[in-house]
Structures are given as C-alpha cells and as structure tokens.
Amino acid sequence: MMSVEWNSFFAKRTKNITGSQIRHFFALTEQPEVISFAGGFPGNDYFPKEDIANSLVHLVREEGRQALQYSPTEGTCDLRMVLSEKMYREGKPCEAENLIITDGSQQGIDLLGRILINPGDPVLVEEPAYIGGMSVFKSYGGITLGIDMDSEGPIPARMEQTIIRWTENNKKPKIFYTVPNFQNPTGITTSLKRRYEILALASRYNLVIIEDDPYGELFYDEDIPLSYKALDREDRVIFLGSYSKVLIPGIRIGWLAGPGQLIEKVTMAKQTADLCSSSLGQQLACKLSSEGFVDKHVNRLRKLYRQKRDVMIDSMEKYFPPDINYSRPGGGFFIWVNFPAYYPSSKELLDLSLKQNVAFVHGEGFSSNGGGWHSARFSFSQPSIEDIIIGIRRLGNIFYEVEASYSVKIAGH
C-alpha cells in the first residue's frame, strides 16, 4: 500500500504561507495558570452577552427569513446603509454601494491581496507591522518592505527612499498597508501631519493605501486624527473596518470601503471564497448599530480598557528596570516594549517568562527587515487588572535577574 506524499500535491504558492507566531500562543489562553499578554483579544468579561442573546432571539423569531438565509455577496443592504451613514458621520464619506461586508477585516486584507498582488510585487508596510497583514501579502508572493516608524508614525523620507530604490530596480511599489490608529503592534498613532505627507507621497508615486482601522474607536485620551480615507481626494484609499474589537469577534463581521471598480473585483473574489458572510452576524451587527447600542458599548469599553492600559503602564514603571522602554498608547490594545541591547533576545526572555506562567509575543515576527530581536508586544485587553499587576511583577523579577547576571558577567571580565 502506497501512502500519499502530500508535499508533491501542494501548490507552489503554499511555500509562501507561514503560520502566525501569535496563533501559537492561543492555546496558552486556555490554561488558567498562564497570564497571557500575547493575544490581541477583547476582554471576555466585556461581551454584552444578555443584550446579544435578546437580539438573537428576536432576529431568529421575527426576522428568521433574512437572518438564517444566504445574503448577497456584497452584504445586506441594511447593514451597508448603516455603515455608510457611520462613515459619513466620521468624515469618511462612502456610499453603501462602495462597501462590501467581509468576514472580519482579515478577510478584507486577503481579498485585496488576491486582486492586487502579483508574485514579486513589493508591498510597503510599517516597521514593525501587523503579522496578519504581512502574512497575507507574502502568501500571494508579495515582498514586504518595512518603513521605519517614530512616535509620529511611518517616516516619509524613509518611505520615499524605499520607493525610489525599488523603482530604480524596476520593482515599483504600488501598495502601502497601514494600521494608523493605535497600531498593532506598537500602539503608535500616525499624526495628522504625517498622514498628509504620506498621502502626498502616494499621489506623487501613484500608490494605493490600505487603511486598516480595527482600533480607531477605542481611544482613551483624545480623538484620533482624520483618517486617510477622510483626507483622500484621489480615490486611492481603501478602508477596512471591523466589529471584532468594538462588539464581538465571534460574528466575524467587518467591511471594506473603496472605489466602485475595486469593490466589483473584491465581490467576485469573495464569491469564490465564501459566497457571503454570516447573515445572522450581519443582522445582529445591523440591529445593534442602528439602535445605538454599539456606540454606547464602545463608550463603556473606552473606560474599561483605559483602566487596564493605565494599570499596565503603572506596573511597568514600578516593576521593570529603568533601562527598559515602552510605548504609551492613546488607545487600542498594545504596548511595545524595547529591551536593552545587552539583554538576551526577546524570544529567550519569553522562554524564561513561560516558566513563570506569563506570556507575551516576541518581536521578530512583526519585522520585515530582520529586526525585533530586542522588542516585544504586550496586550492589556484580556487579562484582569489583578493578573496584569501580578504578571508584570513576575516579569520585572525576571528582567532584574537578567541584569544582575549581566553585571556579574561584565565584572568577571
């Protein structure tokens, strides 16, 4: 009997598909003894279970014909109208026919990769960047080019240098993918000045901007700057939104907004992927949005997550050695930690931390330039306040031991 050699059956493009190091940590969240700062999940205790249960009962009983049946590939008209009105209110004018509902914003990224990227195409991303976005682009044969960031976001001069260098090699970039608000993984928000400068570069070099905004509504200190979509005057910005962080991820409902020609191609690509997104999820999102529940829930989430962010930063200030630097995000879920160069790699630090039942994400996977060895992403969204304090204190003890070991080593020389 001959066993199947499966590697000989796989398409060549599957060689570009790699697993996410973040998904590797998902199993840890199921272990009660582990305090996980790894996954960028909403807080389990913040799901409005009773309100969702009541809405689902109503939808199934009263509107079951629509909620339980297939829906159009583009999404239900009612939800697209609700989202169009929402985008108008936020200064991002978009008609309902220029929207398509997706299975979370991640599917939107994947659909864009399918229709925009050829093997060998360079794609500009932030450095560091969201792993899920880079994985999509690489899976379609794209080459991710990291643009260094500072506290104001991607550095325009670095972006222009990269564009020019690759254009001279007959590989002109045509896409810039960005998470401009409370970026995953750094928590950085791109300033309004930078957004204007990057839009000007996009116009000069004919780039399309993919603006991924899952965290923009979760601001804790002050409002976010106007979006690229709001500032766009040339129809070159594609906007991705999601209900995952502001309501629940389980319904897998997001949306993609862009020019008509693009939406038409995305719709055809989506038809081959899943025919349509969850009708029940769309009806639920539409009902809770149109009734004003989602807006009220987001206001509640801002207060709850702000408290967690403050507790994590206060704990880092109290328990981490002073040589460790970290971002202070104005919203979202993430704090980016930079360790001194004399520390072991963040992956080695993670191994030490797991022995103390604390998890975070080491930084290499977020880099397309081979960096991140001394950086890590910490998420404060899911653990309890008590666990944040305990976990950061445990890590602080580990990091002080690392520094003491280094001091002994230096003294020995």
N, C-alpha and C positions, 0 to 999 in steps of 0.2 A: 504494500500500500504506500502510495507516494503522498507525503504531506505537502501542503501548498507553501511555496516560497513567496510570502506576501510582498516582500520588498520589490520583487520584479513586477508586481502589478500596480504599484503606486505611480501616479502621475509625477512627472519631473518637478512640477511646481511644489509638491509636498515637501521637498527638501528645504524650501524656504519657510515652512511652518514650524515654529518652535513654541514650546509651552511657556506660559507665564509663570515667573517665579512667585508672583503674588498668589496665583491659584494654588500653588504648592502649599501655602500656609492655611488654606481654607479649612483643612481637616483639624488644624490646631484650635480653631474657634469652637469645635465640638467638644474639646477636652476641658472640663470645668476647672482643672487646676492651672491651666495656662492663661495668663493675662496677655491678650493679643493686641498690640498696636499695629498689626500688619494690614488687615483688610480695610479697605475704604468703605465699610458698610454703614448704613444708617443704624441708629440705636434701636435695638429690638424692642425696648420698652416704650419707644416713641410712636409705634404704629397705632393709628386710631382704629383699633380692632372693632369696637362696638359700632362706630359710625359706618365702617366699611361693611360689616355684617348686615346692618339695617338696609344700606343702599343695595347690596347684592340681592337681598330677599325681595326688595321692591322691583329691581330690574328683572329678575327671573320670573316673578309672578305677573308683573304688569307690562313688561316690555320684552318678554322672552323671545318673541319672534325675531327681533333685531339683535338682542344680546347673545342669543345662542346659535345664530346662523352665521354663515360666512358673511364677511363685509367686503366692500370694494378694496382693491389693492391699495389705492391711494389713502384709504381710511374713511371712516364715516364722515359724512358731510357736516353733521352737528359738531363733532369734535374739532374738525378743521376750522370751522367757523369760530368756535370758542378760542382756539389757539391764534387764529388770525387777529381777533379782537385783542387778545392778550399782547401780542407783539406790537400792535398799533399803540396800545397804552404805554408800552415800554420804549416807544420811539423807534421801533424796528418795523416799519410798515411792510406788510406782507399779506397778499390776498390768499384766500382759502385755496384757490387753485394752484398756488405756488407752494403748497405744503403737502408733504406725504407723511403718513404715520409709519413709524418703524418699531421694531422690537427692541426698544431702548436705543440710546444714541450710538451704542456699539455697532448695531446693525447698520445704522446710517453711515458710519465710517467704512464698514465693509462694503456696502453698496457703492460708495464713492470710489473706493479702491478698485472695484471691479470695472467701473466705467471710465476711470480717468488715468489709471496707471498701466503702463506697458513695462515689460521686463527691462531693467536697466535704467528706468526713469529715476532721476534724483528727486527726492521729496524733502523740502525744508521742514524741520521740526525744532522745537525748543530743546535746549541742552541744560539740564536733563528734561526728559519728555515722558508723557503718559505711555506706559508699556503697551497698553491695548491698542493705541493708535499706531505705534511703530510696528507692532506685530502684524497688523493688517497690511500695511504698506509693503513690508518685507515679504509677506505671503504671496503678493502679486508681482514680486520681482523688483519692487522699488528699492532704491538705495537711500536710506535716511541720513540726512546731513544736519547735524546739531548746530544750532545757533546759540552761542553763549548768552547767558542772561545776567543781569544785575538786579538790584532791588526794584527797578522800574520795568523790568521785562526783557524781552529779546533786544539785543544791541543792534540797532540799524546798520552801523558801519560794518559789523561782522557779517550781517546778512548780505549786504551789498558785495563785500569781498568774496563771499562764497558763491553768489550768483555769477559774478564776473569770472571767477576762476573756472567754474564748471562750464560756463558758456563758451569760454575760450577753448575748452576741450570737447566742444560740440555736444555737450550734455546739459542744455539749459534747463534749470529747474522751472516747473510750471505750477507747483503747489506749495503753499505754506500752511501747515497744520498747527493750530494753536489752541491752548486752553487758557484764555486771557484772564479769567477771574478765579483767584484762589487756586492757582494752578496745581494740578496733580503731576509731580509730587512735591513741589517746593512751597506751595501756598502763596506764591507771588502773584500780585495783580498788576497787569500791564497798565502803565499810566496813560492818561488821555493823550499827552504829547507823543508818546511812543506809538500809540495807535495811529495817529495822523501820519507820523513818519513812515511807519510800515505800510500803510495804505498808499502813500506816495511812491514807495519802492515797488509795491505791487503794480501800480499803474505804469511806472517807468519801464519795468521789465516784464509786464504782462503776466503777472502771477494770479492764480486763484487762491483765495484764503478760505480755509475750512475752519470756522469758528465753533469750537465745541464748548458748550456752556452748561454743564450739569450742576455747577455750584453757585452761579451768579446770584440767585435769590437768597442764599444763606450768608448774608453779610452781617457782621456783628458790631462794627464800629461806625462805618459811614457808607453811603451809597457807592456803588461801583461806577466807574466812568462809562460814558456812552459806548455801546458795543460797536465792533467793526461793521456789523450789519446796519446800524443806525447811521454811521458815518459814510457808508458806501454810496457813491454816486455813479458807479460804472457797472453795477450788477456783477461784481466779481467776488462777492462774499457768500458763502454757503453756511447757513446757521444750523447747528444741531442743539436740540433741547431734550429734556428728559423729565419724567415724573419720578424716577428712581430715588433721587435724594430728597425730594420735597413732598412725596406722598409715600409710596411703597415701591420697591424694586420688583416685587413678585408679579405685578401685572405686565411687566416688560413693555411699557409704552413710552416711546419717545417720538420725536418728529424732526424732519429735515425741511428746511426752507431754502428755496433758491429760484433762479430764473426758470421759465417755462420749459425751455429746451432740455435743461438738466433734469427737471422733475420727470419729464417724459421718459428719459433714458433710465432714471432710477426706478421708475414704476415698472418698466419692462424687466429690469434686473431683479426686482423684488418678486415679480410674478414667477420667476424660475426658482426663487429661494423658498418662499413660504406661502405664496398666493395672497395672503393677507395677514395682518396682525390680529391678535386676540379681539374678537368682537365684544366679549364680556368686559375685558380690560378697558377697551375704548369707551364703552358705555359708562363704566364706573368713573373713569377719569373725566368724562364729559359732564356727568351729573354732579360730581363733587366740585368741579371747577365752576360750572355755571351757577351753582348755588352759593358760591363764595366760600365754601369750606376749605379749599386748598389754600387760599390766601390767609385765612385765619390760622390754619395749621402751620403754615410757614412762619408766621409771626411767633407762634409758640416755639417752633424749632429753633429760631434765632436765639431766644433767651436760653434754652436748654443747652445748645451747643456752645454758645458763648461762655457759659459757666464751665463747661468741660475744657474748652481751649484755655481759659484763664488758669484753671487748676493745673493743667499740664505745664504751661509756661512757668507758673509759680513753683511747681515741683522741680522743674529743670533748674531754675535759678537757685533753689535751695539745696538740691542733692547732686547736681552734676559738677564736675571740676570746672573751674573758670576757663580753661583752655578750649572747652567745647562750645561751639557756636551753633545757634539755631534760629530759624526764621520765626517771625511773629505775625502770622497771617491775620488779615482783617475779616476772614470768613472761611467757609469751606470746612474741610476735614483734616488737613495735613500740616505737619510741621517738619521741615527739612533740617536735619542735624548734620553738621560738619565736624568731624573729629580731627585732632591734630595729626600731622603727617607722621609723627613718630609712633602713633598707635598702630596696632595690628589692623588688617583690613576690616571693613565693616562686616564682611562675611564671617571672619574669625570671631569678631565681637558677638555676632548673632549666635554662633555656636556656644559661646560662654553663657550668653543670656538664656538660651533654651534650657541649659542645665538648671537655671533658676526659675524655669517656667515663665519666662517673659519672651515675647516675640515682637519683632519689628521687621521691616523689609530693608535688606542691604541695598546699596545704591547702584551697583554696576548695571543692573538690568534697565535702568532708566536712561542710560547713556548710549549715544550712538558714536561717541568719539573715544571710547575706551576709558572713560572716567568713572567717577562714582565710588572708587575703592575706599575712600575715607568719608563716605556720606551714607545717610540712611533716612528712610521715610517713616515717620511716626504718625499714626492716625489716632485722634482722640474721640472719634464719633461713637464707637461702640462700647468700650469698657465703661464701667461705672466710675463715678468720681473717686470712690474708695479704692478701686483697683488701679486707677491712674496714679494715685499717690503711692500705693504700695509698689507698683511696677516700676515707676521712675526711681523710687528709693533703692530698690534692688539693683537697678542698672547703675545708679550712681555708685553703689558699693563696688560693683564690678569695675567701673571705669577708674575709680581711685586705686584699686588693686593693680590695674594695668599701669597706671602712672608710677606707683611705688615700685613695681617690678622694673620699669624702665629706668628709674632713678638708681636702683641697685646695680643694674647692668652698666650704666654710664660710670658710676663710681668705681666699678671693677676695672674699668679701662684706665 
